[in-house]
Amino acid sequence: MEFTDIAMASMSMSAAKLQVSASMAVAKSAMETQEVAAAQLLEMLPSPPGLGQFVDVRA
């Protein structure tokens, strides 16, 4: 294995690492956006009246 082969392999691995890092950053951003959207949708849902006020203890 020559020096140029080692250098090419190193550059290739570095580029792959950068690509994975960028993909993970985009995925994280998308997940955060979806989390905010889901929280907003949950806030929009009306809560039923009297929810949690009574407990049915009869079996």
Secondary structure as the mmCIF struct_conf table of DSSP 4:
data_model
#
loop_
_struct_conf.conf_type_id
_struct_conf.id
_struct_conf.beg_label_comp_id
_struct_conf.beg_label_asym_id
_struct_conf.beg_label_seq_id
_struct_conf.end_label_comp_id
_struct_conf.end_label_asym_id
_struct_conf.end_label_seq_id
HELX_RH_AL_P HELX_RH_AL_P1 PHE A 3 MET A 44
BEND BEND1 LEU A 45 LEU A 45
HELX_LH_PP_P HELX_LH_PP_P1 PRO A 46 PRO A 48
TURN_TY1_P TURN_TY1_P1 PRO A 49 GLN A 53
#
